């Protein structure tokens, strides 16, 4: 058996006052169900195309029949809550971290989409926006809107952990994400385990795809000087050809930038008017990837607001990513 030999850990720090643990505190963990308005998918296509490239789908079906029929749908969830944060994990949509609520500032840390509205973005078609999407062994993975295994447990130190994971039917490889809240701590930890039990090597990448609300005062805080778009060119960053790409309001067209040679452990986003932000922290030796994505503020990007949400006009999510 061959192990991928990768165990990643990242911390999402909500930028609020530092917390000091109090004796005897424990994090609450539970499971339940919740109703979310959902645009239904049509029939699955059991005969996916066999592409010449690396994006194989079979034996999964295609989920590319989108409908305009909306109804309330019941989803399983795992909840974690301490005195600062409340997390909601949805095993029925790829194990996504659906919500991380800051109880001190009374706001969502990430972009929470209050409707399940699919767009044709993922490898099998259907994809939803918001929260943190876990991707392995490819981006916008085949199970991103499908059920995965899930459990939760209380830990001896008072913390609580929700665990989601699945086997990839294409490669036979396994992935697992454990999300932990600790008493007295305003952060959520993510521990990632990737495993290849097959006798052959398999290519892979792990991608945690997190979305936050896009507003004119939002600035990307990325410690990089160069970046790759989806091409072989290299851009200077943050300013490229006179445009400061660190400010969401300046990015006109859909733009994807991969950090080049970033030897720092953090990246994030900051809202200047509200003095609020979120930062991702991880050892860059283990988790080297840093990517920024936005649909942009021009019409060809903003059209995705209506395609992926119902009530968030003008508050389109954009993505912070760290991967291996």
Secondary structure, DSSP 8 states (H G I E B T S, - for coil): -EEEEEEEEEEEEESS------TT---EEEEEEEEEEEEEE---BS-----SSS---TTS-BB--EEEEEEEEEEEEEEEE-SSEEEEEEGGGTTEEEEEEETTTTEESS---SEE--EEEETTEEE--SSEEEE-SSSS-TTTTS--EEEEEE-TTS-EEEEEEEE-TTT--EEEEEEEE-TT--EEEEEEEEEE-SSS------EEEEEEE--TTEEEEE--SEEE-SSS--EESSEETTEETTBGGG--S-EEEEESS---SEEEEEETTTTEEEEEE--TTT----EEEE--SSHHHHHHHHHH-SS-TT--EEEEEEE-
